[in-house]
Every structure is written in structure tokens, then in C-alpha cells.
Amino acid sequence: MTDYQTIMVNGKIACVWDGRTAHCKKCNTAIGWGITTNNKRMPFDLVQLDPTKPRYEAHWANCPNRDDFRRVEKPKQSEGLHDR
């Protein structure tokens, strides 16, 4: 049975974490994956910011390769070849 805990990421984003860990595909840092209240996945570094509280920092704040994960916005349908 998995024990879920509520953690804070960046001091203000509440996430649920099941305690499992992974490694960043780009920098190989140990990370955890939390689920936000909006049902979005959030990677965070496993170094606890405050030893008395479950507070962590988002991994994208420290990953040297964070730009590799950014999503490229798709052009709006009104932009592009159809406007010529």
C-alpha cells in the first residue's frame, strides 16, 4: 500500500506525493513527482528545504536543461499559410 503525503513545492504549491522517486532524464538528479490540486504533474528536487516541514523546490528551478522541457506553442489556426 502506498502512503500519500501532502507536500509544498516552492512554498505555495500543494502537491500529493506517493513517496516514489525517479531521475531527471536530462541531468539525472533524483526527483519526486507530485500531483497539484489542478491534477498537473510537478517534478521537485528531493532535498527538503525545511527539515521540520515537507517543503521542496520545483526541479525546473535548478535543472540546467530546463529549457529542453518547455512546450512550444502551436501557431493559432488563423496564422500560417492560410492567411496568404
PyRosetta script that sets phi, psi and omega in degrees:
from pyrosetta import init, pose_from_sequence

init()
pose = pose_from_sequence("MTDYQTIMVNGKIACVWDGRTAHCKKCNTAIGWGITTNNKRMPFDLVQLDPTKPRYEAHWANCPNRDDFRRVEKPKQSEGLHDR")
pose.set_psi(1, 136.6)
pose.set_omega(1, -178.1)
pose.set_phi(2, -91.1)
pose.set_psi(2, 134.6)
pose.set_omega(2, 175.7)
pose.set_phi(3, -95.3)
pose.set_psi(3, 120.2)
pose.set_omega(3, 179.2)
pose.set_phi(4, -95.0)
pose.set_psi(4, 143.3)
pose.set_omega(4, 175.6)
pose.set_phi(5, -135.1)
pose.set_psi(5, 150.2)
pose.set_omega(5, 176.4)
pose.set_phi(6, -91.7)
pose.set_psi(6, 129.3)
pose.set_omega(6, 179.9)
pose.set_phi(7, -125.4)
pose.set_psi(7, 165.1)
pose.set_omega(7, 175.1)
pose.set_phi(8, -113.0)
pose.set_psi(8, 132.5)
pose.set_omega(8, 177.6)
pose.set_phi(9, -112.9)
pose.set_psi(9, 130.3)
pose.set_omega(9, -177.0)
pose.set_phi(10, 59.0)
pose.set_psi(10, 23.7)
pose.set_omega(10, 175.6)
pose.set_phi(11, 75.2)
pose.set_psi(11, -3.0)
pose.set_omega(11, -177.0)
pose.set_phi(12, -143.1)
pose.set_psi(12, -8.8)
pose.set_omega(12, -177.8)
pose.set_phi(13, -106.0)
pose.set_psi(13, 110.9)
pose.set_omega(13, 178.7)
pose.set_phi(14, -77.6)
pose.set_psi(14, 132.1)
pose.set_omega(14, 178.8)
pose.set_phi(15, -134.1)
pose.set_psi(15, 154.4)
pose.set_omega(15, 171.3)
pose.set_phi(16, -103.0)
pose.set_psi(16, 131.3)
pose.set_omega(16, -178.6)
pose.set_phi(17, -127.1)
pose.set_psi(17, 135.4)
pose.set_omega(17, -178.9)
pose.set_phi(18, -92.3)
pose.set_psi(18, 4.0)
pose.set_omega(18, 175.7)
pose.set_phi(19, 90.2)
pose.set_psi(19, -9.1)
pose.set_omega(19, 179.2)
pose.set_phi(20, -76.2)
pose.set_psi(20, 152.2)
pose.set_omega(20, 179.7)
pose.set_phi(21, -120.8)
pose.set_psi(21, 163.9)
pose.set_omega(21, 178.6)
pose.set_phi(22, -148.6)
pose.set_psi(22, -173.6)
pose.set_omega(22, 175.1)
pose.set_phi(23, -129.1)
pose.set_psi(23, 141.0)
pose.set_omega(23, 177.2)
pose.set_phi(24, -59.8)
pose.set_psi(24, 134.0)
pose.set_omega(24, -179.2)
pose.set_phi(25, -66.8)
pose.set_psi(25, -22.7)
pose.set_omega(25, -176.6)
pose.set_phi(26, -98.2)
pose.set_psi(26, -44.0)
pose.set_omega(26, -174.5)
pose.set_phi(27, -112.3)
pose.set_psi(27, -5.0)
pose.set_omega(27, 175.8)
pose.set_phi(28, 66.8)
pose.set_psi(28, 17.9)
pose.set_omega(28, 176.4)
pose.set_phi(29, -74.6)
pose.set_psi(29, 143.1)
pose.set_omega(29, 176.1)
pose.set_phi(30, -68.7)
pose.set_psi(30, 129.0)
pose.set_omega(30, -178.4)
pose.set_phi(31, -135.5)
pose.set_psi(31, 164.1)
pose.set_omega(31, 169.4)
pose.set_phi(32, -117.9)
pose.set_psi(32, 160.3)
pose.set_omega(32, 177.4)
pose.set_phi(33, -117.8)
pose.set_psi(33, 119.4)
pose.set_omega(33, 175.9)
pose.set_phi(34, -103.0)
pose.set_psi(34, 159.5)
pose.set_omega(34, 175.0)
pose.set_phi(35, -112.7)
pose.set_psi(35, 121.6)
pose.set_omega(35, -178.0)
pose.set_phi(36, -77.2)
pose.set_psi(36, 173.2)
pose.set_omega(36, 177.9)
pose.set_phi(37, -66.7)
pose.set_psi(37, -17.5)
pose.set_omega(37, 176.0)
pose.set_phi(38, -92.1)
pose.set_psi(38, 11.9)
pose.set_omega(38, -180.0)
pose.set_phi(39, 64.5)
pose.set_psi(39, 30.6)
pose.set_omega(39, 176.8)
pose.set_phi(40, -103.6)
pose.set_psi(40, 143.8)
pose.set_omega(40, 177.6)
pose.set_phi(41, -81.7)
pose.set_psi(41, 135.7)
pose.set_omega(41, -179.6)
pose.set_phi(42, -131.5)
pose.set_psi(42, 120.1)
pose.set_omega(42, 176.1)
pose.set_phi(43, -80.2)
pose.set_psi(43, 142.1)
pose.set_omega(43, 177.6)
pose.set_phi(44, -140.7)
pose.set_psi(44, 151.1)
pose.set_omega(44, 177.4)
pose.set_phi(45, -71.6)
pose.set_psi(45, 145.5)
pose.set_omega(45, -176.6)
pose.set_phi(46, -81.9)
pose.set_psi(46, 0.8)
pose.set_omega(46, 176.5)
pose.set_phi(47, -80.3)
pose.set_psi(47, 118.7)
pose.set_omega(47, -178.3)
pose.set_phi(48, -77.3)
pose.set_psi(48, 128.7)
pose.set_omega(48, -177.5)
pose.set_phi(49, -72.4)
pose.set_psi(49, -32.4)
pose.set_omega(49, -177.8)
pose.set_phi(50, -131.6)
pose.set_psi(50, 116.6)
pose.set_omega(50, -176.3)
pose.set_phi(51, -65.3)
pose.set_psi(51, -16.1)
pose.set_omega(51, -179.0)
pose.set_phi(52, -95.5)
pose.set_psi(52, -12.4)
pose.set_omega(52, -178.7)
pose.set_phi(53, -134.7)
pose.set_psi(53, 149.2)
pose.set_omega(53, 178.7)
pose.set_phi(54, -77.7)
pose.set_psi(54, 75.1)
pose.set_omega(54, -179.6)
pose.set_phi(55, -117.0)
pose.set_psi(55, 131.3)
pose.set_omega(55, -177.1)
pose.set_phi(56, -132.4)
pose.set_psi(56, 170.1)
pose.set_omega(56, 177.6)
pose.set_phi(57, -111.8)
pose.set_psi(57, 140.2)
pose.set_omega(57, 178.8)
pose.set_phi(58, -59.5)
pose.set_psi(58, 137.7)
pose.set_omega(58, -177.1)
pose.set_phi(59, -64.9)
pose.set_psi(59, -33.3)
pose.set_omega(59, -179.0)
pose.set_phi(60, -64.3)
pose.set_psi(60, -15.5)
pose.set_omega(60, 177.0)
pose.set_phi(61, -73.6)
pose.set_psi(61, -22.9)
pose.set_omega(61, -175.3)
pose.set_phi(62, -119.0)
pose.set_psi(62, -16.5)
pose.set_omega(62, -175.0)
pose.set_phi(63, -68.1)
pose.set_psi(63, 125.1)
pose.set_omega(63, 179.0)
pose.set_phi(64, -67.7)
pose.set_psi(64, -15.0)
pose.set_omega(64, -178.5)
pose.set_phi(65, -111.0)
pose.set_psi(65, 23.4)
pose.set_omega(65, -174.6)
pose.set_phi(66, -57.8)
pose.set_psi(66, -32.8)
pose.set_omega(66, -179.3)
pose.set_phi(67, -66.2)
pose.set_psi(67, -23.3)
pose.set_omega(67, 178.4)
pose.set_phi(68, -67.3)
pose.set_psi(68, -19.1)
pose.set_omega(68, -177.3)
pose.set_phi(69, -98.0)
pose.set_psi(69, -7.6)
pose.set_omega(69, -177.3)
pose.set_phi(70, -67.2)
pose.set_psi(70, 138.4)
pose.set_omega(70, 178.4)
pose.set_phi(71, -81.1)
pose.set_psi(71, 137.5)
pose.set_omega(71, 177.5)
pose.set_phi(72, -88.3)
pose.set_psi(72, 128.4)
pose.set_omega(72, 179.0)
pose.set_phi(73, -68.8)
pose.set_psi(73, 136.4)
pose.set_omega(73, 176.5)
pose.set_phi(74, -77.9)
pose.set_psi(74, 141.5)
pose.set_omega(74, 178.0)
pose.set_phi(75, -63.7)
pose.set_psi(75, 146.7)
pose.set_omega(75, 177.2)
pose.set_phi(76, -65.7)
pose.set_psi(76, 152.4)
pose.set_omega(76, -175.7)
pose.set_phi(77, -62.7)
pose.set_psi(77, -25.2)
pose.set_omega(77, 179.8)
pose.set_phi(78, -76.9)
pose.set_psi(78, -13.3)
pose.set_omega(78, 178.7)
pose.set_phi(79, -96.1)
pose.set_psi(79, 155.6)
pose.set_omega(79, 173.5)
pose.set_phi(80, 112.0)
pose.set_psi(80, -149.6)
pose.set_omega(80, -172.1)
pose.set_phi(81, -67.6)
pose.set_psi(81, -26.5)
pose.set_omega(81, -175.3)
pose.set_phi(82, -71.1)
pose.set_psi(82, -15.2)
pose.set_omega(82, -177.5)
pose.set_phi(83, -86.3)
pose.set_psi(83, -2.9)
pose.set_omega(83, -175.7)
pose.set_phi(84, -82.0)
pose.dump_pdb("model.pdb")
